[in-house]
Amino acid sequence: MCEELKIEPEKITLIPHGVEVFPDFVRPPRPPGPPRVVFLGRLEKRKGTLELLQALVEVLRQHPGTTLT
């Protein structure tokens, strides 16, 4: 990322997530059926909604029946 942004590594500070991480968490198996894409956010350009809808075309091509929630 430093190279891409042309920033010296010592100028970057890592700020951990504000959500506690549980190392013993085991994700439950995905339920049967087509995938579900979930979008949570305001419908505004900077949130990437347009890119999501454009990508959904390819997702549907590869995974028919996928739903967007």
ChimeraX attribute file (.defattr): number of C-alpha atoms within 10 A of each C-alpha:
attribute: neighborCount
match mode: 1-to-1
recipient: residues
	/A:1	8
	/A:2	11
	/A:3	8
	/A:4	6
	/A:5	7
	/A:6	8
	/A:7	11
	/A:8	10
	/A:9	10
	/A:10	7
	/A:11	7
	/A:12	9
	/A:13	7
	/A:14	5
	/A:15	6
	/A:16	7
	/A:17	7
	/A:18	6
	/A:19	6
	/A:20	7
	/A:21	8
	/A:22	7
	/A:23	6
	/A:24	6
	/A:25	7
	/A:26	7
	/A:27	6
	/A:28	6
	/A:29	6
	/A:30	8
	/A:31	7
	/A:32	6
	/A:33	8
	/A:34	13
	/A:35	16
	/A:36	11
	/A:37	12
	/A:38	9
	/A:39	13
	/A:40	8
	/A:41	9
	/A:42	10
	/A:43	11
	/A:44	9
	/A:45	9
	/A:46	8
	/A:47	13
	/A:48	14
	/A:49	16
	/A:50	13
	/A:51	10
	/A:52	14
	/A:53	12
	/A:54	11
	/A:55	11
	/A:56	17
	/A:57	12
	/A:58	11
	/A:59	17
	/A:60	14
	/A:61	10
	/A:62	10
	/A:63	13
	/A:64	12
	/A:65	13
	/A:66	16
	/A:67	14
	/A:68	12
	/A:69	8
